[in-house]
Amino acid sequence: MELTGRIFLAVVAGLLASFLMYNAARAADLASAAEVANDASMFAKVRAEIQRRNEAREAAVRPAPREKTVAVAAACVIKPVMTDAEIAACRPENGKR
């Protein structure tokens, strides 16, 4: 039982070390905030990237507002007994309601 625990601990430690080394390598490639603030061209580059992301977010596809249909409540009242004129008034024009 003790050997299994040690093996498990070694595996977990190895995974943690590889995770930390991977993230440290990625962080080394990224510029620090102080470097960006002190370099005008890098600052402009980061600012342009942020602006591009914001514009892309604003231009994202949004559902178009639905057209509200005006219900003709007075012309079309469903009753148990209706005349032909009342039925014709309730029918949609050109297949639209």
N, C-alpha and C positions, 0 to 999 in steps of 0.2 A: 504494500500500500504506500509505503514511504517513497519507493522508487517511482511509482506512477505519479505521485504528487510533484516530485522533483522534475520529471520529464515534462509534465504539464506546465510547471513554472518556467522551465527553460524555453518551451515553445512560445508561451505568452510573452516572455521577455524579448525573444527574438522578433516576434511580430511587432511589438511596441518599438523596438529599436529601428526596425526597417521603416515603420511608419514615420517616426521622428526624423530619420535621415532623409526620407523622401521629401517631407515638408520643409526641412531645413534647406535642401537643395533648391526647392521652388522659391522659397523666401529669399535666398541669396540672389536670384535672378531679378527679383522685383526691386524697384528703387524705393528707398525709404522716403518718408514724407518730407524730411528736411532737405534731401537732395532735390526733390521735385520743387519745393518752395524756393530754393536758392538758384535753380536753373530756369531762366525765363522760357527757353524754347521747350524744355520738358514740361513746364507748367502749362504752356499754351497747348501742347499736344494732349495732355491729360484733360484740360478744360474742353478742348474740341471733342474728345472722345465722350465725355460726360454729356455734352450738348447733343451729340449725335444719338446717344442712347435715349435721351429725353424726347427728342423729336421722333424717334422711331416708336417710342411708347405712345406718344400722342397721336401718331398717324396709324396706329394699329387698327386693324379692322374692327369696327364696332357695328353692331346691328343697326340697320337703318330704322328710323322711327316709323312706326306703323301708321298708315293713313287711317284716320278715324272715319268710319262710315256714319253718315247721318241717317238715323232710323226715322222712317216716316211713320210715326206712331198714330197720327190722326187718320191717315189714309188707309192704314191696314190694321184693322181691329178684327181679330178672329172671333167669329160668332157661330153658334150652332147652325143658324140658317143665314146664308149670304146670297146676295144677288150676283148676277154675272159681272156687273160693274165693280162691285166690291172685291170679287175674286180677282178680276183683272188688275185692280189697284194694288193688290197684295203680291202679284207676280213680279219677280225681278225683271228689270229691263236689260235686254241683251245678255242674259245669263249672269248678271251681277246683282248683288243685293245692296 
